[in-house]
Amino acid sequence: MLLVKSWLWLQGQVLVRVEGEEAERLLNQCLARGIYLWDIRRHEGLLYFRLSSRAFFRLRPLVRNLKVKVRIVEKAGLPFFVRTFRRRRMLLVGGIIFLIALYTWSSCVWSVQVKGVTHAAERSELIQLLMSCGIRQGVLKKNIDLAAIEHDVLTQFPELAWARAYFTGTRFVLEVVPKLPPPDLAKPGHLVAKKNGLVLDVLVLAGKPLVEKGSSVQAGDVLVLGEQGRRPVPAKGQVLARVWHEIYKEGEPVERCWLRSGRTATARVLRLWNRELVLSGTREVPFPRFESDEESKNILPWRNSGGPVEVIDITYHELKEVKRLLPVEEYIKRLTDQALAELKQNLDEGSRITKTDKKVLSQPGDTLVRIWVRIEAVEDIAMPIPYYPQKNEGGPAVGGTRTNGEEDTSN
């Protein structure tokens, strides 16, 4: 169908209005002589139909023998389009000049943006570097080497960890990420337990161990004392412990999804760089929940999609909520997977899960499905904190740990 319409547009077509008593007879004679007609309709007693511009001249001998009047109402197609521009050559020349200017304009850089920098001085230095690399208003995009600019930025600014240069329309964007300052590990400190657990192994590189294999510790207990002799030092080491994490989950075994209801709304938008003009329809979607499909038609046919000037056809599809009852076993598996995913998020990097327990707490016939999940993991629970003197040295105790069997009688 599209091929036929394209061929008729290339040939040219006319919309004809027929008046008279023998209008239907004219139709019959056209069909008998193989004249192709389409879009045949009646309106207010008059007959309308379309045919190609070549076939129109074959109507003349038929009209002379019938009591009808034929008038061309509308002309469309390439021949009439070319004829119009032959009469208005300056309009054609102006359109070509406009397209060339538009193409040239969109091929250049007209603004520069630097992201990720908070200090004005550093931003100014980056802009000066970009100018020395040839980034300025009016420069052609094809003359800019983005990879070379990224390399120069990272070379001349070692405090930056990452840099990316790219184009957004006619704007050149440089995005950078500064390096994080390294943590100060030279200060004295202790290693304390960040979680409750059962100690499996203790490896001390610096400091004095206060726990051993098989010890049960609470969060905040001192594991390695930051002292070497009587001198404060930064405690270093690893304390592996068996740690338990548990979670309770419940939910209704119903799956909610959004499906298209069949109702649609359309809009046609002309996008010129970052501005949009609504040609038909509306940008205000009449549906509370929807999803949209977009079809872009570039006005400049030799350019890639996403050019500065394009016509976008948008179709909005209304979404309707649909509920589906799930089998209990399937929903239990879903809840279990969700619970395990949440528990794993709380594990530190390098942790290892050794055991998983699950209990279904709900009974058959309950409206809610309730489960309890617990995992057992081996983790390094040592966490550094600033150094504080211990109780027997005149300072406060850390994490409630008692040393040398003394009791806290401060109260």
Protein Blocks (a to p, Z undefined) as FASTA:
>chain_A
ZZmmmmmmmnopaddddedjklmmmmmmmmmnopacehiaceehiacddddfklmmmmmm
mmmmpccddddfbdcdjklmmmmmmmmmmlmmmmmmmmmmmmmmmmpcfbdcdehiabfk
lmmmmmmmmmmnopaehiafklpcfklmmmmmmmmmmmbcbdcdddehjaccdddddddd
dddfkbgcddddfbdcddfbdcdfbdcdfbdehiacdehiafbdcbehjaccdddddddd
dddddddddddddddddddehiacddddddehjaccdfbhcfbdcbfbdcdddddddfbl
mbcehiabdcddddddddddddddddfklmmmmmmmmmmmmmmmmpcehiacfbdcdddf
bdehiabdcddddddddddfbdcddddddfknopacehhiaeehiacfkZZ
